[in-house]
Amino acid sequence: MSKPSGVVVVQRPWNEIPIVDCGEELVKLQPFFYCLEPHPYFSIGAPYGEFEDPWRLREDVVRRLLIAQEYLSKENSEFSLAIFDAWRPISVQAFMVEHAISQQCIARGVDPNDQSQKFALGEVIEEVEKFWAPPCSEETMPPPHSTGAAIDITFVDSNLHLLDMGGDIDEIGPISSPDYYLVAARHDSQADVWHQRRLFLANVMIKAGFIQHPNEWWHFSFGDQLWAWKNNVREAFYGACSPSASRETTF
């Protein structure tokens, strides 16, 4: 399948927040956290290039993640945090946006090269853009994961098995909304389990200073534009960054 066309840069409300990068380094997450292997994007050919270790975040983000992990251990010792994705270069963001559009085209039976399906392709792209930030290289609107301030995260049990959260990470559609099961949970016991797990994950992360993406139960960040916007803070202090200065974590 050829590269889908028609992708545009969609500005989010939080992209109006100015960024004054604090210059903090990226640090490695392992061995302090359980990271899902093989890495879900690296394993499908995402172009990380020389950066073969995507398990990195800004130093203070990692400190707060440690706080979240401590909260979790006190509240429920049978659950552990499991990291799905962390820092992501813009080249990988571009690759994954195209991949998501291609997968949605396949799922919906849309041929992106068929001009008669141009409207259907536009609908696919619009839906994908609700979940995947544009791979923009402009300093004023970096993709959240390119800042080293955003993380995709879930739970595993004591046997390191992923917990069922009522929807997969990166799933395109309303099911990925943090509160998707809120109403159904009132009369459906399974929906209530999923809702409570999502709520518990959010509470653990928010207590540690993170904010949650409005469309994604798994996405949290600290210090980026979305975080500043939701907290009514004047400036974000993490912009797009390179791992060239990253180092081993020494917490």
C-alpha positions as semicolon CSV with decimal commas, in nm:
position;residue;x (nm);y (nm);z (nm)
1;M;0,000;0,000;0,000
2;S;0,140;0,338;-0,094
3;K;0,171;0,624;0,152
4;P;-0,174;0,767;0,237
5;S;-0,215;1,127;0,130
6;G;-0,415;1,411;0,279
7;V;-0,262;1,421;0,627
8;V;-0,264;1,775;0,759
9;V;-0,118;1,932;1,070
10;V;-0,404;1,971;1,316
11;Q;-0,338;2,218;1,593
12;R;-0,467;2,124;1,936
13;P;-0,580;2,389;2,188
14;W;-0,271;2,322;2,398
15;N;-0,035;2,397;2,109
16;E;-0,091;2,765;2,186
17;I;0,101;2,718;2,512
18;P;0,458;2,850;2,474
19;I;0,748;2,616;2,550
20;V;1,059;2,718;2,744
21;D;1,257;2,396;2,751
22;C;1,442;2,342;3,078
23;G;1,716;2,140;2,907
24;E;1,666;1,837;3,130
25;E;1,818;1,514;3,003
26;L;1,646;1,197;2,901
27;V;1,724;0,908;3,133
28;K;1,676;0,535;3,088
29;L;1,375;0,366;3,244
30;Q;1,519;0,019;3,283
31;P;1,571;-0,156;3,519
32;F;1,339;0,046;3,743
33;F;1,023;-0,022;3,545
34;Y;0,868;-0,312;3,360
35;C;0,883;-0,227;2,988
36;L;0,687;-0,437;2,740
37;E;0,914;-0,637;2,510
38;P;0,948;-0,650;2,222
39;H;0,885;-0,279;2,191
40;P;0,555;-0,254;1,998
41;Y;0,679;0,002;1,743
42;F;1,042;-0,102;1,716
43;S;0,925;-0,455;1,637
44;I;0,722;-0,347;1,332
45;G;1,008;-0,150;1,180
46;A;0,961;0,200;1,319
47;P;1,272;0,402;1,225
48;Y;1,447;0,468;1,553
49;G;1,777;0,467;1,364
50;E;2,073;0,476;1,597
51;F;1,847;0,513;1,901
52;E;1,783;0,148;1,975
53;D;1,662;0,209;2,330
54;P;1,326;0,391;2,322
55;W;1,274;0,337;2,695
56;R;1,367;0,693;2,799
57;L;1,193;0,991;2,956
58;R;1,293;1,325;3,104
59;E;1,453;1,293;3,445
60;D;1,178;1,455;3,651
61;V;0,913;1,259;3,460
62;V;1,089;0,940;3,567
63;R;1,100;1,062;3,928
64;R;0,726;1,115;3,920
65;L;0,675;0,775;3,763
66;L;0,863;0,626;4,058
67;I;0,621;0,809;4,288
68;A;0,327;0,664;4,096
69;Q;0,477;0,318;4,127
70;E;0,512;0,368;4,502
71;Y;0,149;0,479;4,530
72;L;0,042;0,173;4,335
73;S;0,239;-0,068;4,554
74;K;0,064;0,071;4,863
75;E;-0,283;0,060;4,710
76;N;-0,262;-0,274;4,530
77;S;0,048;-0,490;4,560
78;E;-0,085;-0,733;4,295
79;F;-0,064;-0,472;4,017
80;S;0,247;-0,321;3,861
81;L;0,293;-0,046;3,605
82;A;0,380;-0,167;3,256
83;I;0,528;0,078;3,008
84;F;0,407;0,042;2,650
85;D;0,587;0,341;2,500
86;A;0,787;0,642;2,617
87;W;1,012;0,881;2,423
88;R;0,943;0,876;2,051
89;P;1,144;1,060;1,781
90;I;0,943;1,251;1,522
91;S;1,054;1,005;1,252
92;V;0,878;0,729;1,446
93;Q;0,573;0,950;1,496
94;A;0,548;0,994;1,118
95;F;0,587;0,619;1,061
96;M;0,318;0,534;1,317
97;V;0,069;0,788;1,184
98;E;0,101;0,634;0,839
99;H;0,077;0,285;0,990
100;A;-0,238;0,374;1,183
101;I;-0,403;0,520;0,872
102;S;-0,309;0,215;0,668
103;Q;-0,444;-0,024;0,933
104;Q;-0,770;0,169;0,955
105;C;-0,803;0,165;0,577
106;I;-0,763;-0,212;0,578
107;A;-1,015;-0,253;0,861
108;R;-1,273;-0,036;0,682
109;G;-1,207;-0,164;0,332
110;V;-1,083;0,172;0,208
111;D;-0,836;0,189;-0,082
112;P;-0,632;0,510;-0,028
113;N;-0,534;0,510;-0,397
114;D;-0,895;0,502;-0,519
115;Q;-1,011;0,857;-0,592
116;S;-1,374;0,746;-0,558
117;Q;-1,301;0,666;-0,190
118;K;-1,143;1,003;-0,118
119;F;-1,419;1,096;0,128
120;A;-1,385;0,765;0,313
121;L;-1,009;0,816;0,333
122;G;-1,068;1,161;0,478
123;E;-1,288;1,010;0,748
124;V;-1,014;0,760;0,833
125;I;-0,752;1,034;0,858
126;E;-0,982;1,251;1,073
127;E;-1,041;0,964;1,315
128;V;-0,670;0,876;1,337
129;E;-0,584;1,240;1,406
130;K;-0,791;1,224;1,726
131;F;-0,535;0,981;1,866
132;W;-0,208;1,043;1,685
133;A;-0,048;1,386;1,700
134;P;0,087;1,511;1,367
135;P;0,461;1,445;1,316
136;C;0,530;1,815;1,319
137;S;0,888;1,943;1,339
138;E;0,783;2,295;1,438
139;E;0,916;2,386;1,783
140;T;0,581;2,535;1,882
141;M;0,381;2,212;1,849
142;P;0,592;1,900;1,908
143;P;0,423;1,560;1,927
144;P;0,391;1,486;2,302
145;H;0,606;1,173;2,297
146;S;0,888;1,356;2,119
147;T;0,932;1,571;2,430
148;G;1,020;1,281;2,659
149;A;0,736;1,397;2,884
150;A;0,461;1,158;2,772
151;I;0,413;0,792;2,845
152;D;0,174;0,516;2,738
153;I;0,117;0,287;3,032
154;T;-0,103;0,007;3,164
155;F;-0,110;-0,260;3,437
156;V;0,028;-0,612;3,467
157;D;-0,057;-0,863;3,739
158;S;0,188;-1,042;3,968
159;N;0,270;-1,288;3,685
160;L;0,346;-0,998;3,448
161;H;0,035;-1,067;3,244
162;L;-0,134;-0,762;3,095
163;L;-0,462;-0,674;3,263
164;D;-0,769;-0,642;3,045
165;M;-0,852;-0,271;3,041
166;G;-1,154;-0,303;2,813
167;G;-0,963;-0,194;2,503
168;D;-0,613;-0,209;2,361
169;I;-0,359;0,069;2,371
170;D;-0,367;0,263;2,040
171;E;-0,716;0,136;1,957
172;I;-0,885;0,393;1,734
173;G;-1,239;0,479;1,843
174;P;-1,459;0,589;2,134
175;I;-1,371;0,275;2,333
176;S;-1,034;0,434;2,412
177;S;-1,190;0,725;2,602
178;P;-1,099;0,708;2,974
179;D;-1,469;0,718;3,073
180;Y;-1,604;0,495;2,797
181;Y;-1,746;0,240;3,044
182;L;-1,879;0,491;3,298
183;V;-2,248;0,443;3,215
184;A;-2,231;0,070;3,137
185;A;-2,050;0,009;3,468
186;R;-2,373;0,086;3,655
187;H;-2,542;-0,232;3,536
188;D;-2,267;-0,450;3,384
189;S;-2,015;-0,612;3,618
190;Q;-1,748;-0,664;3,350
191;A;-1,779;-0,304;3,234
192;D;-1,743;-0,199;3,596
193;V;-1,415;-0,394;3,625
194;W;-1,278;-0,218;3,318
195;H;-1,398;0,121;3,436
196;Q;-1,248;0,077;3,782
197;R;-0,912;-0,032;3,639
198;R;-0,897;0,271;3,411
199;L;-0,998;0,496;3,698
200;F;-0,739;0,341;3,928
201;L;-0,461;0,389;3,671
202;A;-0,562;0,753;3,626
203;N;-0,575;0,815;4,000
204;V;-0,229;0,667;4,056
205;M;-0,076;0,877;3,780
206;I;-0,260;1,198;3,866
207;K;-0,153;1,172;4,231
208;A;0,206;1,172;4,105
209;G;0,149;1,494;3,907
210;F;0,063;1,360;3,562
211;I;-0,238;1,455;3,349
212;Q;-0,435;1,219;3,127
213;H;-0,500;1,265;2,756
214;P;-0,872;1,332;2,702
215;N;-0,907;1,062;2,432
216;E;-0,675;0,790;2,562
217;W;-0,699;0,595;2,888
218;W;-0,331;0,494;2,860
219;H;-0,161;0,828;2,783
220;F;-0,021;1,049;3,061
221;S;0,226;1,335;3,062
222;F;0,402;1,587;3,283
223;G;0,554;1,920;3,181
224;D;0,447;1,925;2,816
225;Q;0,196;2,157;2,648
226;L;-0,107;1,940;2,728
227;W;-0,003;1,925;3,094
228;A;0,039;2,305;3,105
229;W;-0,296;2,361;2,931
230;K;-0,492;2,133;3,164
231;N;-0,325;2,284;3,472
232;N;-0,365;2,644;3,351
233;V;0,011;2,692;3,362
234;R;0,158;2,972;3,149
235;E;0,446;2,772;2,992
236;A;0,544;2,414;2,919
237;F;0,901;2,324;3,010
238;Y;0,955;2,022;2,785
239;G;0,980;2,053;2,406
240;A;1,096;1,807;2,141
241;C;1,431;1,656;2,235
242;S;1,704;1,422;2,116
243;P;1,847;1,140;2,329
244;S;2,202;1,248;2,245
245;A;2,255;1,369;2,599
246;S;2,069;1,085;2,770
247;R;2,235;0,887;3,043
248;E;2,187;0,596;3,278
249;T;1,930;0,648;3,551
250;T;2,087;0,670;3,898
251;F;1,784;0,702;4,127
